[in-house]
Amino acid sequence: MKKLFVACAIVLSAGLFSSCGDTQYCYEITTTYTILGQQLSNTTRAWCTKNEIKSYEASAKEAVVKLGASEDAIKVSSKLTGLSQNECK
């Protein structure tokens, strides 16, 4: 009984310390911004982990700033899609 308890504790500990953020999925990143009074939107897809999505969002925002939009006028959002790696292009 003691060995069963120790084995269960080890399995539970391993599950708690493993990260769910390192699994790759297809995310859709939408950037909405205003330049010269016109509201524009750009949508891209990225095959990445949940931990990496913030980097992709920052890159999208930086690209729009280079086009001339002010940082206050930029909104970046991302959502998980159900697409496979081959479909995520």
DRENFI-931403 format. One record per atom (N, C-alpha, C): residue in one letter; atom name; x, y, z. Coordinates in steps of 0.05 Angstrom, whole numbers, m for minus. Example, Ala and Ser with C-alpha at 12.3 -4.5 7.8 and 13.67 -1.06 7.14 Angstrom:
<sites>
<site torpa="A" sepa="N" xx="264" yy="m114" zz="156"/>
<site torpa="A" sepa="CA" xx="246" yy="m90" zz="156"/>
<site torpa="A" sepa="C" xx="264" yy="m66" zz="156"/>
<site torpa="S" sepa="N" xx="257" yy="m45" zz="142"/>
<site torpa="S" sepa="CA" xx="273" yy="m21" zz="143"/>
<site torpa="S" sepa="C" xx="258" yy="1" zz="157"/>
</sites>
This chain:
<sites>
<site torpa="M" sepa="N" xx="17" yy="m24" zz="0"/>
<site torpa="M" sepa="CA" xx="0" yy="0" zz="0"/>
<site torpa="M" sepa="C" xx="17" yy="25" zz="0"/>
<site torpa="K" sepa="N" xx="40" yy="24" zz="15"/>
<site torpa="K" sepa="CA" xx="57" yy="47" zz="17"/>
<site torpa="K" sepa="C" xx="70" yy="52" zz="m11"/>
<site torpa="K" sepa="N" xx="78" yy="31" zz="m25"/>
<site torpa="K" sepa="CA" xx="90" yy="34" zz="m52"/>
<site torpa="K" sepa="C" xx="70" yy="46" zz="m71"/>
<site torpa="L" sepa="N" xx="45" yy="38" zz="m69"/>
<site torpa="L" sepa="CA" xx="24" yy="49" zz="m86"/>
<site torpa="L" sepa="C" xx="20" yy="79" zz="m81"/>
<site torpa="F" sepa="N" xx="21" yy="87" zz="m56"/>
<site torpa="F" sepa="CA" xx="18" yy="115" zz="m49"/>
<site torpa="F" sepa="C" xx="42" yy="132" zz="m60"/>
<site torpa="V" sepa="N" xx="66" yy="121" zz="m57"/>
<site torpa="V" sepa="CA" xx="90" yy="135" zz="m67"/>
<site torpa="V" sepa="C" xx="89" yy="137" zz="m97"/>
<site torpa="A" sepa="N" xx="80" yy="116" zz="m111"/>
<site torpa="A" sepa="CA" xx="79" yy="116" zz="m140"/>
<site torpa="A" sepa="C" xx="58" yy="137" zz="m149"/>
<site torpa="C" sepa="N" xx="35" yy="138" zz="m136"/>
<site torpa="C" sepa="CA" xx="15" yy="158" zz="m142"/>
<site torpa="C" sepa="C" xx="25" yy="187" zz="m138"/>
<site torpa="A" sepa="N" xx="40" yy="191" zz="m116"/>
<site torpa="A" sepa="CA" xx="51" yy="217" zz="m110"/>
<site torpa="A" sepa="C" xx="71" yy="226" zz="m131"/>
<site torpa="I" sepa="N" xx="87" yy="207" zz="m141"/>
<site torpa="I" sepa="CA" xx="107" yy="213" zz="m162"/>
<site torpa="I" sepa="C" xx="93" yy="221" zz="m188"/>
<site torpa="V" sepa="N" xx="73" yy="206" zz="m196"/>
<site torpa="V" sepa="CA" xx="58" yy="212" zz="m220"/>
<site torpa="V" sepa="C" xx="44" yy="239" zz="m218"/>
<site torpa="L" sepa="N" xx="32" yy="244" zz="m196"/>
<site torpa="L" sepa="CA" xx="18" yy="270" zz="m191"/>
<site torpa="L" sepa="C" xx="38" yy="293" zz="m192"/>
<site torpa="S" sepa="N" xx="61" yy="290" zz="m180"/>
<site torpa="S" sepa="CA" xx="82" yy="311" zz="m180"/>
<site torpa="S" sepa="C" xx="92" yy="316" zz="m208"/>
<site torpa="A" sepa="N" xx="96" yy="295" zz="m224"/>
<site torpa="A" sepa="CA" xx="105" yy="298" zz="m251"/>
<site torpa="A" sepa="C" xx="84" yy="313" zz="m268"/>
<site torpa="G" sepa="N" xx="59" yy="308" zz="m263"/>
<site torpa="G" sepa="CA" xx="38" yy="322" zz="m277"/>
<site torpa="G" sepa="C" xx="36" yy="351" zz="m270"/>
<site torpa="L" sepa="N" xx="41" yy="357" zz="m245"/>
<site torpa="L" sepa="CA" xx="40" yy="385" zz="m237"/>
<site torpa="L" sepa="C" xx="63" yy="402" zz="m247"/>
<site torpa="F" sepa="N" xx="86" yy="390" zz="m251"/>
<site torpa="F" sepa="CA" xx="109" yy="405" zz="m260"/>
<site torpa="F" sepa="C" xx="113" yy="406" zz="m290"/>
<site torpa="S" sepa="N" xx="97" yy="390" zz="m304"/>
<site torpa="S" sepa="CA" xx="99" yy="391" zz="m334"/>
<site torpa="S" sepa="C" xx="83" yy="416" zz="m343"/>
<site torpa="S" sepa="N" xx="93" yy="428" zz="m364"/>
<site torpa="S" sepa="CA" xx="81" yy="452" zz="m375"/>
<site torpa="S" sepa="C" xx="63" yy="446" zz="m398"/>
<site torpa="C" sepa="N" xx="39" yy="457" zz="m397"/>
<site torpa="C" sepa="CA" xx="20" yy="454" zz="m419"/>
<site torpa="C" sepa="C" xx="25" yy="475" zz="m441"/>
<site torpa="G" sepa="N" xx="42" yy="494" zz="m436"/>
<site torpa="G" sepa="CA" xx="47" yy="516" zz="m454"/>
<site torpa="G" sepa="C" xx="67" yy="509" zz="m476"/>
<site torpa="D" sepa="N" xx="77" yy="485" zz="m477"/>
<site torpa="D" sepa="CA" xx="97" yy="478" zz="m497"/>
<site torpa="D" sepa="C" xx="86" yy="461" zz="m520"/>
<site torpa="T" sepa="N" xx="60" yy="459" zz="m522"/>
<site torpa="T" sepa="CA" xx="48" yy="444" zz="m544"/>
<site torpa="T" sepa="C" xx="41" yy="464" zz="m566"/>
<site torpa="Q" sepa="N" xx="48" yy="458" zz="m590"/>
<site torpa="Q" sepa="CA" xx="43" yy="476" zz="m612"/>
<site torpa="Q" sepa="C" xx="15" yy="473" zz="m624"/>
<site torpa="Y" sepa="N" xx="3" yy="496" zz="m630"/>
<site torpa="Y" sepa="CA" xx="m23" yy="497" zz="m642"/>
<site torpa="Y" sepa="C" xx="m23" yy="519" zz="m663"/>
<site torpa="C" sepa="N" xx="m44" yy="521" zz="m678"/>
<site torpa="C" sepa="CA" xx="m47" yy="542" zz="m698"/>
<site torpa="C" sepa="C" xx="m62" yy="565" zz="m685"/>
<site torpa="Y" sepa="N" xx="m50" yy="589" zz="m685"/>
<site torpa="Y" sepa="CA" xx="m63" yy="613" zz="m674"/>
<site torpa="Y" sepa="C" xx="m68" yy="632" zz="m697"/>
<site torpa="E" sepa="N" xx="m91" yy="646" zz="m695"/>
<site torpa="E" sepa="CA" xx="m97" yy="667" zz="m714"/>
<site torpa="E" sepa="C" xx="m93" yy="694" zz="m700"/>
<site torpa="I" sepa="N" xx="m75" yy="710" zz="m711"/>
<site torpa="I" sepa="CA" xx="m68" yy="736" zz="m700"/>
<site torpa="I" sepa="C" xx="m80" yy="758" zz="m716"/>
<site torpa="T" sepa="N" xx="m97" yy="774" zz="m704"/>
<site torpa="T" sepa="CA" xx="m111" yy="796" zz="m718"/>
<site torpa="T" sepa="C" xx="m100" yy="823" zz="m707"/>
<site torpa="T" sepa="N" xx="m91" yy="840" zz="m726"/>
<site torpa="T" sepa="CA" xx="m81" yy="866" zz="m719"/>
<site torpa="T" sepa="C" xx="m100" yy="887" zz="m731"/>
<site torpa="T" sepa="N" xx="m112" yy="904" zz="m714"/>
<site torpa="T" sepa="CA" xx="m130" yy="925" zz="m723"/>
<site torpa="T" sepa="C" xx="m117" yy="951" zz="m716"/>
<site torpa="Y" sepa="N" xx="m116" yy="970" zz="m736"/>
<site torpa="Y" sepa="CA" xx="m102" yy="995" zz="m732"/>
<site torpa="Y" sepa="C" xx="m115" yy="1017" zz="m749"/>
<site torpa="T" sepa="N" xx="m108" yy="1042" zz="m743"/>
<site torpa="T" sepa="CA" xx="m118" yy="1064" zz="m758"/>
<site torpa="T" sepa="C" xx="m95" yy="1081" zz="m769"/>
<site torpa="I" sepa="N" xx="m95" yy="1085" zz="m795"/>
<site torpa="I" sepa="CA" xx="m76" yy="1101" zz="m809"/>
<site torpa="I" sepa="C" xx="m91" yy="1121" zz="m826"/>
<site torpa="L" sepa="N" xx="m84" yy="1147" zz="m823"/>
<site torpa="L" sepa="CA" xx="m97" yy="1168" zz="m839"/>
<site torpa="L" sepa="C" xx="m127" yy="1167" zz="m837"/>
<site torpa="G" sepa="N" xx="m138" yy="1161" zz="m814"/>
<site torpa="G" sepa="CA" xx="m167" yy="1160" zz="m810"/>
<site torpa="G" sepa="C" xx="m181" yy="1135" zz="m820"/>
<site torpa="Q" sepa="N" xx="m167" yy="1117" zz="m832"/>
<site torpa="Q" sepa="CA" xx="m179" yy="1092" zz="m841"/>
<site torpa="Q" sepa="C" xx="m172" yy="1069" zz="m823"/>
<site torpa="Q" sepa="N" xx="m192" yy="1054" zz="m815"/>
<site torpa="Q" sepa="CA" xx="m187" yy="1031" zz="m798"/>
<site torpa="Q" sepa="C" xx="m182" yy="1007" zz="m816"/>
<site torpa="L" sepa="N" xx="m159" yy="994" zz="m811"/>
<site torpa="L" sepa="CA" xx="m151" yy="971" zz="m827"/>
<site torpa="L" sepa="C" xx="m147" yy="947" zz="m809"/>
<site torpa="S" sepa="N" xx="m147" yy="924" zz="m821"/>
<site torpa="S" sepa="CA" xx="m144" yy="899" zz="m805"/>
<site torpa="S" sepa="C" xx="m127" yy="880" zz="m821"/>
<site torpa="N" sepa="N" xx="m110" yy="865" zz="m807"/>
<site torpa="N" sepa="CA" xx="m93" yy="845" zz="m820"/>
<site torpa="N" sepa="C" xx="m94" yy="820" zz="m803"/>
<site torpa="T" sepa="N" xx="m98" yy="797" zz="m815"/>
<site torpa="T" sepa="CA" xx="m99" yy="772" zz="m801"/>
<site torpa="T" sepa="C" xx="m78" yy="753" zz="m811"/>
<site torpa="T" sepa="N" xx="m63" yy="741" zz="m794"/>
<site torpa="T" sepa="CA" xx="m43" yy="721" zz="m801"/>
<site torpa="T" sepa="C" xx="m46" yy="697" zz="m783"/>
<site torpa="R" sepa="N" xx="m34" yy="675" zz="m791"/>
<site torpa="R" sepa="CA" xx="m34" yy="650" zz="m774"/>
<site torpa="R" sepa="C" xx="m5" yy="643" zz="m767"/>
<site torpa="A" sepa="N" xx="m2" yy="632" zz="m744"/>
<site torpa="A" sepa="CA" xx="24" yy="623" zz="m734"/>
<site torpa="A" sepa="C" xx="22" yy="596" zz="m720"/>
<site torpa="W" sepa="N" xx="40" yy="578" zz="m727"/>
<site torpa="W" sepa="CA" xx="42" yy="552" zz="m713"/>
<site torpa="W" sepa="C" xx="62" yy="555" zz="m691"/>
<site torpa="C" sepa="N" xx="53" yy="557" zz="m666"/>
<site torpa="C" sepa="CA" xx="70" yy="563" zz="m644"/>
<site torpa="C" sepa="C" xx="58" yy="553" zz="m618"/>
<site torpa="T" sepa="N" xx="72" yy="557" zz="m596"/>
<site torpa="T" sepa="CA" xx="62" yy="549" zz="m570"/>
<site torpa="T" sepa="C" xx="48" yy="573" zz="m557"/>
<site torpa="K" sepa="N" xx="33" yy="567" zz="m536"/>
<site torpa="K" sepa="CA" xx="19" yy="588" zz="m522"/>
<site torpa="K" sepa="C" xx="39" yy="608" zz="m510"/>
<site torpa="N" sepa="N" xx="63" yy="598" zz="m502"/>
<site torpa="N" sepa="CA" xx="83" yy="616" zz="m491"/>
<site torpa="N" sepa="C" xx="95" yy="634" zz="m512"/>
<site torpa="E" sepa="N" xx="96" yy="626" zz="m537"/>
<site torpa="E" sepa="CA" xx="108" yy="642" zz="m559"/>
<site torpa="E" sepa="C" xx="89" yy="662" zz="m571"/>
<site torpa="I" sepa="N" xx="63" yy="660" zz="m566"/>
<site torpa="I" sepa="CA" xx="44" yy="677" zz="m580"/>
<site torpa="I" sepa="C" xx="48" yy="706" zz="m575"/>
<site torpa="K" sepa="N" xx="57" yy="713" zz="m551"/>
<site torpa="K" sepa="CA" xx="61" yy="742" zz="m544"/>
<site torpa="K" sepa="C" xx="83" yy="753" zz="m562"/>
<site torpa="S" sepa="N" xx="103" yy="737" zz="m568"/>
<site torpa="S" sepa="CA" xx="125" yy="746" zz="m586"/>
<site torpa="S" sepa="C" xx="114" yy="752" zz="m614"/>
<site torpa="Y" sepa="N" xx="96" yy="735" zz="m624"/>
<site torpa="Y" sepa="CA" xx="84" yy="739" zz="m650"/>
<site torpa="Y" sepa="C" xx="66" yy="764" zz="m650"/>
<site torpa="E" sepa="N" xx="52" yy="768" zz="m628"/>
<site torpa="E" sepa="CA" xx="35" yy="793" zz="m626"/>
<site torpa="E" sepa="C" xx="52" yy="818" zz="m625"/>
<site torpa="A" sepa="N" xx="75" yy="817" zz="m611"/>
<site torpa="A" sepa="CA" xx="93" yy="840" zz="m610"/>
<site torpa="A" sepa="C" xx="105" yy="846" zz="m638"/>
<site torpa="S" sepa="N" xx="112" yy="825" zz="m653"/>
<site torpa="S" sepa="CA" xx="123" yy="828" zz="m680"/>
<site torpa="S" sepa="C" xx="102" yy="841" zz="m698"/>
<site torpa="A" sepa="N" xx="77" yy="832" zz="m696"/>
<site torpa="A" sepa="CA" xx="56" yy="843" zz="m712"/>
<site torpa="A" sepa="C" xx="52" yy="873" zz="m706"/>
<site torpa="K" sepa="N" xx="52" yy="880" zz="m680"/>
<site torpa="K" sepa="CA" xx="49" yy="908" zz="m672"/>
<site torpa="K" sepa="C" xx="72" yy="925" zz="m682"/>
<site torpa="E" sepa="N" xx="96" yy="914" zz="m680"/>
<site torpa="E" sepa="CA" xx="120" yy="929" zz="m689"/>
<site torpa="E" sepa="C" xx="119" yy="934" zz="m719"/>
<site torpa="A" sepa="N" xx="109" yy="915" zz="m735"/>
<site torpa="A" sepa="CA" xx="107" yy="918" zz="m764"/>
<site torpa="A" sepa="C" xx="87" yy="941" zz="m771"/>
<site torpa="V" sepa="N" xx="65" yy="943" zz="m756"/>
<site torpa="V" sepa="CA" xx="45" yy="964" zz="m761"/>
<site torpa="V" sepa="C" xx="56" yy="991" zz="m753"/>
<site torpa="V" sepa="N" xx="72" yy="992" zz="m732"/>
<site torpa="V" sepa="CA" xx="84" yy="1018" zz="m723"/>
<site torpa="V" sepa="C" xx="103" yy="1028" zz="m745"/>
<site torpa="K" sepa="N" xx="117" yy="1010" zz="m758"/>
<site torpa="K" sepa="CA" xx="135" yy="1017" zz="m780"/>
<site torpa="K" sepa="C" xx="119" yy="1029" zz="m804"/>
<site torpa="L" sepa="N" xx="94" yy="1021" zz="m807"/>
<site torpa="L" sepa="CA" xx="77" yy="1031" zz="m828"/>
<site torpa="L" sepa="C" xx="68" yy="1060" zz="m823"/>
<site torpa="G" sepa="N" xx="70" yy="1068" zz="m797"/>
<site torpa="G" sepa="CA" xx="63" yy="1096" zz="m790"/>
<site torpa="G" sepa="C" xx="40" yy="1099" zz="m771"/>
<site torpa="A" sepa="N" xx="29" yy="1077" zz="m761"/>
<site torpa="A" sepa="CA" xx="7" yy="1079" zz="m741"/>
<site torpa="A" sepa="C" xx="19" yy="1084" zz="m714"/>
<site torpa="S" sepa="N" xx="4" yy="1099" zz="m698"/>
<site torpa="S" sepa="CA" xx="13" yy="1103" zz="m670"/>
<site torpa="S" sepa="C" xx="6" yy="1079" zz="m653"/>
<site torpa="E" sepa="N" xx="22" yy="1074" zz="m633"/>
<site torpa="E" sepa="CA" xx="19" yy="1050" zz="m616"/>
<site torpa="E" sepa="C" xx="m9" yy="1050" zz="m602"/>
<site torpa="D" sepa="N" xx="m20" yy="1073" zz="m597"/>
<site torpa="D" sepa="CA" xx="m46" yy="1075" zz="m584"/>
<site torpa="D" sepa="C" xx="m68" yy="1065" zz="m602"/>
<site torpa="A" sepa="N" xx="m64" yy="1067" zz="m628"/>
<site torpa="A" sepa="CA" xx="m85" yy="1060" zz="m647"/>
<site torpa="A" sepa="C" xx="m84" yy="1031" zz="m657"/>
<site torpa="I" sepa="N" xx="m67" yy="1015" zz="m644"/>
<site torpa="I" sepa="CA" xx="m63" yy="987" zz="m653"/>
<site torpa="I" sepa="C" xx="m75" yy="968" zz="m632"/>
<site torpa="K" sepa="N" xx="m91" yy="949" zz="m641"/>
<site torpa="K" sepa="CA" xx="m101" yy="928" zz="m624"/>
<site torpa="K" sepa="C" xx="m94" yy="902" zz="m636"/>
<site torpa="V" sepa="N" xx="m81" yy="885" zz="m620"/>
<site torpa="V" sepa="CA" xx="m72" yy="859" zz="m630"/>
<site torpa="V" sepa="C" xx="m86" yy="838" zz="m613"/>
<site torpa="S" sepa="N" xx="m99" yy="818" zz="m626"/>
<site torpa="S" sepa="CA" xx="m112" yy="797" zz="m611"/>
<site torpa="S" sepa="C" xx="m105" yy="770" zz="m625"/>
<site torpa="S" sepa="N" xx="m107" yy="749" zz="m609"/>
<site torpa="S" sepa="CA" xx="m101" yy="723" zz="m620"/>
<site torpa="S" sepa="C" xx="m121" yy="703" zz="m610"/>
<site torpa="K" sepa="N" xx="m126" yy="683" zz="m626"/>
<site torpa="K" sepa="CA" xx="m144" yy="662" zz="m618"/>
<site torpa="K" sepa="C" xx="m135" yy="635" zz="m629"/>
<site torpa="L" sepa="N" xx="m140" yy="614" zz="m614"/>
<site torpa="L" sepa="CA" xx="m133" yy="587" zz="m622"/>
<site torpa="L" sepa="C" xx="m152" yy="577" zz="m643"/>
<site torpa="T" sepa="N" xx="m141" yy="566" zz="m665"/>
<site torpa="T" sepa="CA" xx="m157" yy="554" zz="m686"/>
<site torpa="T" sepa="C" xx="m155" yy="524" zz="m684"/>
<site torpa="G" sepa="N" xx="m172" yy="510" zz="m698"/>
<site torpa="G" sepa="CA" xx="m171" yy="481" zz="m698"/>
<site torpa="G" sepa="C" xx="m156" yy="470" zz="m722"/>
<site torpa="L" sepa="N" xx="m139" yy="486" zz="m734"/>
<site torpa="L" sepa="CA" xx="m125" yy="477" zz="m758"/>
<site torpa="L" sepa="C" xx="m100" yy="461" zz="m752"/>
<site torpa="S" sepa="N" xx="m93" yy="443" zz="m770"/>
<site torpa="S" sepa="CA" xx="m69" yy="427" zz="m767"/>
<site torpa="S" sepa="C" xx="m45" yy="444" zz="m776"/>
<site torpa="Q" sepa="N" xx="m21" yy="433" zz="m772"/>
<site torpa="Q" sepa="CA" xx="3" yy="447" zz="m779"/>
<site torpa="Q" sepa="C" xx="4" yy="452" zz="m809"/>
<site torpa="N" sepa="N" xx="m5" yy="433" zz="m826"/>
<site torpa="N" sepa="CA" xx="m5" yy="437" zz="m855"/>
<site torpa="N" sepa="C" xx="m25" yy="458" zz="m863"/>
<site torpa="E" sepa="N" xx="m47" yy="460" zz="m850"/>
<site torpa="E" sepa="CA" xx="m68" yy="480" zz="m857"/>
<site torpa="E" sepa="C" xx="m61" yy="508" zz="m846"/>
<site torpa="C" sepa="N" xx="m43" yy="510" zz="m827"/>
<site torpa="C" sepa="CA" xx="m37" yy="535" zz="m814"/>
<site torpa="C" sepa="C" xx="m16" yy="550" zz="m830"/>
<site torpa="K" sepa="N" xx="m24" yy="562" zz="m852"/>
<site torpa="K" sepa="CA" xx="m6" yy="577" zz="m869"/>
<site torpa="K" sepa="C" xx="m17" yy="604" zz="m876"/>
</sites>
